[in-house]
């Protein structure tokens, strides 16, 4: 399995993904910064996403302190991050 980039909060996303847009907007409103990895432009990012999602390129895939979340509800992720 490919290891995630250890940068605190990493969002694996792709253009035209409505779920990704909602998540990114929620993080922006909350003032939370993240490292963004576009799986269409970054083959290593795509490989990582497939490795943690049973071969699927399901986005957004989020890594928080080494823990992977696939398509988490934006409001719950924001609350989790604000409590950390």
N, C-alpha and C positions, 0 to 999 in steps of 0.2 A: 504494500500500500504506500502511496506517496504521502509524505508528511506535509501538513499544512505549514504555511509561513507563520512563524511565531512573531506576530505583530500586534498582539492584544485582540483587536476585533477585525476580522477579515470577512468581507462579503464577496462571495463568488456570484457573479451575475452575468446577464447578457442583455443586449439591446432588445427592445420590443417586448420585454417581459413585464406584464402588468403587476405581477406579484413583487418583482424586484423594484419597480418604480414606487409602489406603495411603501415598501420597507425603507427605501432610501429617503423618501419624503418624510417618513415618521422620524427617522434618525436625524435628519436635518432640522426639523422643527424642534426636536429635543436638544439640539446642539451637540450631538454625539458624532464624533469623527471615527471613520473606519478606513482601513485599507481596502480598496476595491480591486478585484481581479476579474476582468472580462474573459469569460471562457471561450469566446469566439476569437479573441486576439491572442490568447495565452494558452498554448497547448499543455503546459504543465498544470495550469489551473483546471483545464478541462479533464485532464487525467485524474487529478485529485478528486474532483467532483464525482466522476464515474466510480472511483474506488470506494467512496463512502455512501454511494446511492445505488448499490447493486447494478452497476453498469449504466445507469441512467444519468443524463446531464440535467438533473433537477436543480433548478435555481429559484429563488436564492438559496444558496447553501452558506451557512454562517458558522464561523469558528470563533468562539469566545474562550480565551484561556485554554486552548487545546480541545475544547468540547465542541462537537459538530452538531448543528441544528439544521434540519432541512425544511425550508419554507416555514419558518416560525411566524406566528401571528405578530405583526409589527408592534402592536400595543404591549403585548406580553414581553417581547424582547426589550423594548425601551424601559419598561418597569424593572426587568431583571438587571439591565445595565446600570440604571440609576441607583439601584440598591447595592451594587457591587462596590 
